[in-house]
Amino acid sequence: MKGAPISRARFSINHLFFADDSILFGDASREGAEAVRDVIKEYELISGQRVNFDKSLIYFGANVNHEAK
């Protein structure tokens, strides 16, 4: 899963976890979307919990074209 770059040294971050929240970072491509979907499915399978998509959000960077969104 490709993450978001955070420094000039080419480090990237692909997730952040808080008390009961998760933030997943990926690239705006079909493969990136499939990677995020697979992570969510695996989480649901392992934890027995379900992601509430009504309370979930997706954000795109300013340089992501409309077709990719």
Chimera marker file (.cmm) of the C-alpha trace (Angstrom):
<marker_set name="trace">
<marker id="1" x="0.000" y="0.000" z="0.000" r="1" g="1" b="0" radius="0.5"/>
<marker id="2" x="1.598" y="3.216" z="-1.141" r="1" g="1" b="0" radius="0.5"/>
<marker id="3" x="1.526" y="5.936" z="1.477" r="1" g="1" b="0" radius="0.5"/>
<marker id="4" x="1.694" y="9.715" z="1.539" r="1" g="1" b="0" radius="0.5"/>
<marker id="5" x="5.190" y="11.277" z="1.415" r="1" g="1" b="0" radius="0.5"/>
<marker id="6" x="6.112" y="13.150" z="4.586" r="1" g="1" b="0" radius="0.5"/>
<marker id="7" x="9.667" y="14.326" z="4.008" r="1" g="1" b="0" radius="0.5"/>
<marker id="8" x="12.363" y="14.901" z="1.438" r="1" g="1" b="0" radius="0.5"/>
<marker id="9" x="14.046" y="11.675" z="2.539" r="1" g="1" b="0" radius="0.5"/>
<marker id="10" x="11.295" y="9.720" z="0.765" r="1" g="1" b="0" radius="0.5"/>
<marker id="11" x="9.614" y="8.514" z="3.934" r="1" g="1" b="0" radius="0.5"/>
<marker id="12" x="5.915" y="7.812" z="3.608" r="1" g="1" b="0" radius="0.5"/>
<marker id="13" x="3.060" y="7.043" z="5.945" r="1" g="1" b="0" radius="0.5"/>
<marker id="14" x="0.239" y="4.676" z="5.004" r="1" g="1" b="0" radius="0.5"/>
<marker id="15" x="-1.847" y="4.638" z="8.183" r="1" g="1" b="0" radius="0.5"/>
<marker id="16" x="-2.563" y="6.361" z="11.483" r="1" g="1" b="0" radius="0.5"/>
<marker id="17" x="-4.489" y="4.776" z="14.349" r="1" g="1" b="0" radius="0.5"/>
<marker id="18" x="-6.212" y="6.657" z="17.162" r="1" g="1" b="0" radius="0.5"/>
<marker id="19" x="-8.435" y="5.376" z="19.993" r="1" g="1" b="0" radius="0.5"/>
<marker id="20" x="-11.276" y="4.207" z="17.764" r="1" g="1" b="0" radius="0.5"/>
<marker id="21" x="-10.383" y="5.869" z="14.467" r="1" g="1" b="0" radius="0.5"/>
<marker id="22" x="-8.127" y="4.905" z="11.579" r="1" g="1" b="0" radius="0.5"/>
<marker id="23" x="-6.755" y="6.954" z="8.710" r="1" g="1" b="0" radius="0.5"/>
<marker id="24" x="-5.502" y="5.089" z="5.644" r="1" g="1" b="0" radius="0.5"/>
<marker id="25" x="-3.362" y="6.795" z="3.004" r="1" g="1" b="0" radius="0.5"/>
<marker id="26" x="-3.056" y="5.489" z="-0.528" r="1" g="1" b="0" radius="0.5"/>
<marker id="27" x="-2.488" y="6.561" z="-4.084" r="1" g="1" b="0" radius="0.5"/>
<marker id="28" x="-5.420" y="7.706" z="-6.241" r="1" g="1" b="0" radius="0.5"/>
<marker id="29" x="-5.496" y="4.723" z="-8.584" r="1" g="1" b="0" radius="0.5"/>
<marker id="30" x="-7.530" y="1.579" z="-9.042" r="1" g="1" b="0" radius="0.5"/>
<marker id="31" x="-4.745" y="-0.407" z="-7.383" r="1" g="1" b="0" radius="0.5"/>
<marker id="32" x="-4.626" y="2.032" z="-4.464" r="1" g="1" b="0" radius="0.5"/>
<marker id="33" x="-8.387" y="1.800" z="-3.948" r="1" g="1" b="0" radius="0.5"/>
<marker id="34" x="-8.224" y="-1.997" z="-4.076" r="1" g="1" b="0" radius="0.5"/>
<marker id="35" x="-5.432" y="-2.008" z="-1.481" r="1" g="1" b="0" radius="0.5"/>
<marker id="36" x="-7.504" y="0.119" z="0.912" r="1" g="1" b="0" radius="0.5"/>
<marker id="37" x="-10.567" y="-2.079" z="0.296" r="1" g="1" b="0" radius="0.5"/>
<marker id="38" x="-8.519" y="-5.203" z="1.031" r="1" g="1" b="0" radius="0.5"/>
<marker id="39" x="-7.192" y="-3.717" z="4.288" r="1" g="1" b="0" radius="0.5"/>
<marker id="40" x="-10.741" y="-2.882" z="5.396" r="1" g="1" b="0" radius="0.5"/>
<marker id="41" x="-12.024" y="-6.366" z="4.515" r="1" g="1" b="0" radius="0.5"/>
<marker id="42" x="-9.163" y="-8.032" z="6.381" r="1" g="1" b="0" radius="0.5"/>
<marker id="43" x="-9.750" y="-5.817" z="9.417" r="1" g="1" b="0" radius="0.5"/>
<marker id="44" x="-13.435" y="-6.761" z="9.453" r="1" g="1" b="0" radius="0.5"/>
<marker id="45" x="-12.626" y="-10.457" z="9.096" r="1" g="1" b="0" radius="0.5"/>
<marker id="46" x="-10.016" y="-10.517" z="11.862" r="1" g="1" b="0" radius="0.5"/>
<marker id="47" x="-11.707" y="-8.180" z="14.357" r="1" g="1" b="0" radius="0.5"/>
<marker id="48" x="-15.344" y="-9.164" z="13.840" r="1" g="1" b="0" radius="0.5"/>
<marker id="49" x="-16.176" y="-5.458" z="13.617" r="1" g="1" b="0" radius="0.5"/>
<marker id="50" x="-17.753" y="-3.714" z="10.641" r="1" g="1" b="0" radius="0.5"/>
<marker id="51" x="-16.699" y="-0.381" z="9.161" r="1" g="1" b="0" radius="0.5"/>
<marker id="52" x="-19.570" y="2.123" z="9.182" r="1" g="1" b="0" radius="0.5"/>
<marker id="53" x="-19.311" y="3.706" z="5.737" r="1" g="1" b="0" radius="0.5"/>
<marker id="54" x="-22.017" y="6.248" z="6.661" r="1" g="1" b="0" radius="0.5"/>
<marker id="55" x="-19.501" y="7.699" z="9.129" r="1" g="1" b="0" radius="0.5"/>
<marker id="56" x="-16.490" y="7.289" z="6.840" r="1" g="1" b="0" radius="0.5"/>
<marker id="57" x="-14.931" y="9.927" z="4.598" r="1" g="1" b="0" radius="0.5"/>
<marker id="58" x="-12.613" y="9.961" z="1.611" r="1" g="1" b="0" radius="0.5"/>
<marker id="59" x="-10.400" y="12.898" z="0.703" r="1" g="1" b="0" radius="0.5"/>
<marker id="60" x="-8.358" y="13.475" z="-2.444" r="1" g="1" b="0" radius="0.5"/>
<marker id="61" x="-5.313" y="15.677" z="-2.880" r="1" g="1" b="0" radius="0.5"/>
<marker id="62" x="-5.625" y="18.872" z="-4.885" r="1" g="1" b="0" radius="0.5"/>
<marker id="63" x="-3.721" y="17.379" z="-7.848" r="1" g="1" b="0" radius="0.5"/>
<marker id="64" x="-5.987" y="14.316" z="-8.304" r="1" g="1" b="0" radius="0.5"/>
<marker id="65" x="-7.940" y="14.599" z="-11.563" r="1" g="1" b="0" radius="0.5"/>
<marker id="66" x="-11.718" y="14.252" z="-11.692" r="1" g="1" b="0" radius="0.5"/>
<marker id="67" x="-11.646" y="10.905" z="-13.551" r="1" g="1" b="0" radius="0.5"/>
<marker id="68" x="-9.512" y="9.306" z="-10.834" r="1" g="1" b="0" radius="0.5"/>
<marker id="69" x="-11.906" y="10.494" z="-8.108" r="1" g="1" b="0" radius="0.5"/>
<link id1="1" id2="2" r="1" g="1" b="0" radius="0.2"/>
<link id1="2" id2="3" r="1" g="1" b="0" radius="0.2"/>
<link id1="3" id2="4" r="1" g="1" b="0" radius="0.2"/>
<link id1="4" id2="5" r="1" g="1" b="0" radius="0.2"/>
<link id1="5" id2="6" r="1" g="1" b="0" radius="0.2"/>
<link id1="6" id2="7" r="1" g="1" b="0" radius="0.2"/>
<link id1="7" id2="8" r="1" g="1" b="0" radius="0.2"/>
<link id1="8" id2="9" r="1" g="1" b="0" radius="0.2"/>
<link id1="9" id2="10" r="1" g="1" b="0" radius="0.2"/>
<link id1="10" id2="11" r="1" g="1" b="0" radius="0.2"/>
<link id1="11" id2="12" r="1" g="1" b="0" radius="0.2"/>
<link id1="12" id2="13" r="1" g="1" b="0" radius="0.2"/>
<link id1="13" id2="14" r="1" g="1" b="0" radius="0.2"/>
<link id1="14" id2="15" r="1" g="1" b="0" radius="0.2"/>
<link id1="15" id2="16" r="1" g="1" b="0" radius="0.2"/>
<link id1="16" id2="17" r="1" g="1" b="0" radius="0.2"/>
<link id1="17" id2="18" r="1" g="1" b="0" radius="0.2"/>
<link id1="18" id2="19" r="1" g="1" b="0" radius="0.2"/>
<link id1="19" id2="20" r="1" g="1" b="0" radius="0.2"/>
<link id1="20" id2="21" r="1" g="1" b="0" radius="0.2"/>
<link id1="21" id2="22" r="1" g="1" b="0" radius="0.2"/>
<link id1="22" id2="23" r="1" g="1" b="0" radius="0.2"/>
<link id1="23" id2="24" r="1" g="1" b="0" radius="0.2"/>
<link id1="24" id2="25" r="1" g="1" b="0" radius="0.2"/>
<link id1="25" id2="26" r="1" g="1" b="0" radius="0.2"/>
<link id1="26" id2="27" r="1" g="1" b="0" radius="0.2"/>
<link id1="27" id2="28" r="1" g="1" b="0" radius="0.2"/>
<link id1="28" id2="29" r="1" g="1" b="0" radius="0.2"/>
<link id1="29" id2="30" r="1" g="1" b="0" radius="0.2"/>
<link id1="30" id2="31" r="1" g="1" b="0" radius="0.2"/>
<link id1="31" id2="32" r="1" g="1" b="0" radius="0.2"/>
<link id1="32" id2="33" r="1" g="1" b="0" radius="0.2"/>
<link id1="33" id2="34" r="1" g="1" b="0" radius="0.2"/>
<link id1="34" id2="35" r="1" g="1" b="0" radius="0.2"/>
<link id1="35" id2="36" r="1" g="1" b="0" radius="0.2"/>
<link id1="36" id2="37" r="1" g="1" b="0" radius="0.2"/>
<link id1="37" id2="38" r="1" g="1" b="0" radius="0.2"/>
<link id1="38" id2="39" r="1" g="1" b="0" radius="0.2"/>
<link id1="39" id2="40" r="1" g="1" b="0" radius="0.2"/>
<link id1="40" id2="41" r="1" g="1" b="0" radius="0.2"/>
<link id1="41" id2="42" r="1" g="1" b="0" radius="0.2"/>
<link id1="42" id2="43" r="1" g="1" b="0" radius="0.2"/>
<link id1="43" id2="44" r="1" g="1" b="0" radius="0.2"/>
<link id1="44" id2="45" r="1" g="1" b="0" radius="0.2"/>
<link id1="45" id2="46" r="1" g="1" b="0" radius="0.2"/>
<link id1="46" id2="47" r="1" g="1" b="0" radius="0.2"/>
<link id1="47" id2="48" r="1" g="1" b="0" radius="0.2"/>
<link id1="48" id2="49" r="1" g="1" b="0" radius="0.2"/>
<link id1="49" id2="50" r="1" g="1" b="0" radius="0.2"/>
<link id1="50" id2="51" r="1" g="1" b="0" radius="0.2"/>
<link id1="51" id2="52" r="1" g="1" b="0" radius="0.2"/>
<link id1="52" id2="53" r="1" g="1" b="0" radius="0.2"/>
<link id1="53" id2="54" r="1" g="1" b="0" radius="0.2"/>
<link id1="54" id2="55" r="1" g="1" b="0" radius="0.2"/>
<link id1="55" id2="56" r="1" g="1" b="0" radius="0.2"/>
<link id1="56" id2="57" r="1" g="1" b="0" radius="0.2"/>
<link id1="57" id2="58" r="1" g="1" b="0" radius="0.2"/>
<link id1="58" id2="59" r="1" g="1" b="0" radius="0.2"/>
<link id1="59" id2="60" r="1" g="1" b="0" radius="0.2"/>
<link id1="60" id2="61" r="1" g="1" b="0" radius="0.2"/>
<link id1="61" id2="62" r="1" g="1" b="0" radius="0.2"/>
<link id1="62" id2="63" r="1" g="1" b="0" radius="0.2"/>
<link id1="63" id2="64" r="1" g="1" b="0" radius="0.2"/>
<link id1="64" id2="65" r="1" g="1" b="0" radius="0.2"/>
<link id1="65" id2="66" r="1" g="1" b="0" radius="0.2"/>
<link id1="66" id2="67" r="1" g="1" b="0" radius="0.2"/>
<link id1="67" id2="68" r="1" g="1" b="0" radius="0.2"/>
<link id1="68" id2="69" r="1" g="1" b="0" radius="0.2"/>
</marker_set>
